[in-house]
Amino acid sequence: MTRIYPRGFYTYLWLREDGTPYYVGKGHGGRAGKSHRNVGKAPSHERILAQSFPSEQDALAAEQFLISFYGRKDLGTGCLINFSDGGEGAPNPSPQSRRRTSERLRIDLTGRVFGRLQVREFNYEKSVTAGRPCWDCVCSCGGKKTVSATHLRMGDQKSCGCIKREMAIARNKTLPNLGKHYRKRGISCPAA
């Protein structure tokens, strides 16, 4: 398989059939060949020009330069259908930035009770490794468990595991007695 676009970050121009540019963007991977929500369908690969840059900041600066050079139609300064002056594409966020965004968007479950579990605090490290929000909880039996927010809200996790243990103990007590009950009456029981 051959690569159509440069490795790393790049700027790209979408060209009309007559060869004039009509859109400038900054991309990574195959972005230049994908349709954009506000702009429309991407042209064929023959009508896309791309230039790679050593960093994302350099590609954003080049995007700004190209938009200012060719001008925007909506401002009456040129031929591009871009709706901004470029350069506002967010560089890959730092871990601190991702943490702030996660805290801002997350639903706070602190203090809420789900089954036997009471939510104590958010567990950021587990959330990062699991790829979803996880909370440290304390069970009414005293056990501790870290559970994803989805499992808590959907009711998939109601305890630290003590409910399953209690059910197993109850089942083990009931089945032997059930077998004795049937044997006394002369009925064969597969559980006996």
C-alpha positions in Angstrom: 0.0 0.0 0.0 1.4 3.4 -1.0 1.1 6.5 1.2 -0.8 9.3 -0.5 -0.2 11.9 2.2 3.0 12.9 4.0 3.9 11.4 7.4 3.3 13.5 10.4 1.6 16.9 10.2 1.0 18.7 7.0 -1.1 21.5 5.4 -3.2 20.7 2.3 -4.9 22.6 -0.5 -8.1 21.4 -2.1 -8.0 22.5 -5.8 -10.9 23.3 -8.2 -10.9 21.6 -11.6 -9.1 24.7 -13.1 -6.3 24.3 -10.5 -7.2 27.2 -8.2 -7.3 26.5 -4.5 -10.7 26.6 -2.7 -9.9 25.2 0.8 -6.8 25.1 3.1 -6.5 22.8 6.0 -4.0 21.2 8.5 -4.0 17.4 8.7 -2.4 14.2 10.0 -2.8 10.8 8.5 -5.6 10.7 5.8 -7.5 13.9 6.9 -6.8 15.7 3.6 -8.8 13.1 1.7 -11.8 13.0 4.0 -15.0 15.1 3.7 -15.4 17.9 6.2 -18.7 18.8 7.8 -18.8 22.5 6.9 -16.9 22.3 3.6 -18.2 19.2 1.9 -16.8 16.3 0.0 -13.1 16.0 -0.6 -11.9 16.3 -4.2 -10.0 13.4 -5.9 -6.5 12.8 -4.8 -5.1 14.4 -7.9 -6.6 17.7 -6.8 -5.1 17.7 -3.3 -1.7 19.3 -2.6 0.0 18.5 0.7 3.2 19.7 2.4 4.6 18.1 5.5 6.1 20.0 8.5 8.3 18.9 11.4 5.7 19.8 14.1 2.0 20.5 14.5 2.7 24.2 15.4 4.6 24.7 12.1 1.7 23.1 10.2 -0.8 25.4 11.9 1.4 28.5 11.1 1.6 27.4 7.5 -2.2 27.0 7.4 -2.6 30.6 8.6 -0.1 31.8 6.1 -1.9 30.1 3.2 -5.3 31.3 4.2 -4.1 34.9 4.5 -2.2 34.6 1.1 -5.2 33.2 -0.9 -7.8 35.1 1.1 -11.4 34.1 2.1 -14.5 34.4 0.0 -16.8 35.2 3.0 -14.6 38.3 3.7 -14.3 39.2 0.1 -10.5 39.0 0.2 -9.9 35.9 -1.9 -11.0 32.5 -3.3 -11.0 30.2 -0.2 -14.2 28.9 1.4 -12.5 28.6 4.8 -14.6 30.1 7.6 -11.7 31.0 9.8 -8.1 32.4 9.5 -6.7 29.0 10.5 -4.3 28.1 13.2 -7.0 27.2 15.8 -6.7 23.4 15.4 -5.9 22.2 18.9 -2.4 20.6 19.2 -2.4 17.2 20.9 -3.4 18.0 24.4 -1.0 17.5 27.3 -1.8 15.0 30.1 -2.7 18.0 32.3 -5.0 19.4 29.7 -6.7 16.0 29.2 -7.2 15.7 33.0 -8.8 19.1 33.2 -11.1 18.3 30.3 -12.0 15.0 31.9 -12.8 16.7 35.2 -14.9 19.3 33.5 -17.0 16.8 31.5 -17.4 14.1 34.1 -20.6 13.6 36.0 -19.8 13.8 39.7 -21.0 10.6 41.5 -19.4 11.3 44.8 -21.6 10.3 47.7 -24.2 8.6 45.6 -25.3 5.0 46.4 -25.7 2.3 43.8 -27.0 -1.0 45.3 -24.6 -1.6 48.3 -21.8 0.6 46.9 -21.3 4.2 48.0 -19.1 6.3 45.8 -16.1 7.8 47.6 -13.9 9.5 45.0 -12.8 9.6 41.4 -9.9 7.3 40.5 -7.9 9.1 37.7 -5.2 6.5 37.3 -7.7 3.6 36.8 -9.7 5.8 34.5 -6.7 6.4 32.2 -5.8 2.7 32.0 -9.5 1.6 31.6 -10.3 4.4 29.1 -13.5 5.4 30.9 -14.4 7.1 34.2 -13.8 4.9 37.3 -14.8 5.6 40.9 -13.5 4.2 44.2 -16.5 2.8 46.2 -17.1 1.3 49.6 -19.5 -1.5 50.0 -22.0 -1.8 52.9 -20.1 -4.9 54.0 -16.9 -2.8 54.3 -15.3 -4.1 51.1 -13.7 -1.7 48.6 -14.0 -1.8 44.9 -13.1 0.5 41.9 -16.0 0.5 39.4 -16.6 2.3 36.1 -19.3 4.9 36.1 -21.2 3.1 33.4 -21.4 -0.1 35.4 -22.6 1.8 38.4 -25.3 3.7 36.6 -26.5 0.7 34.6 -26.7 -1.4 37.7 -24.2 -4.0 36.5 -22.2 -3.7 39.7 -24.1 -3.5 42.9 -21.6 -4.7 45.5 -17.9 -5.5 46.0 -18.8 -9.1 45.2 -20.5 -10.0 48.5 -23.9 -10.5 46.9 -22.5 -13.3 44.7 -20.8 -14.9 47.7 -24.0 -14.7 49.7 -26.0 -16.2 46.8 -23.4 -19.1 46.4 -23.6 -19.9 50.2 -27.4 -19.8 50.1 -27.4 -22.1 47.0 -25.0 -24.5 48.6 -27.2 -24.7 51.7 -30.4 -25.2 49.8 -29.4 -27.8 47.2 -28.4 -30.6 49.6 -31.5 -30.1 51.7 -33.6 -30.1 48.5 -32.1 -33.5 47.6 -32.9 -34.9 51.0 -36.5 -33.7 50.7 -37.0 -35.6 47.4 -35.2 -38.8 48.6 -37.5 -39.0 51.6 -40.5 -39.2 49.2 -38.8 -41.7 47.0 -38.2 -39.3 44.0 -34.8 -39.3 42.4 -33.3 -35.9 42.2 -30.4 -35.1 39.9 -29.0 -32.5 42.4 -28.7 -35.1 45.1 
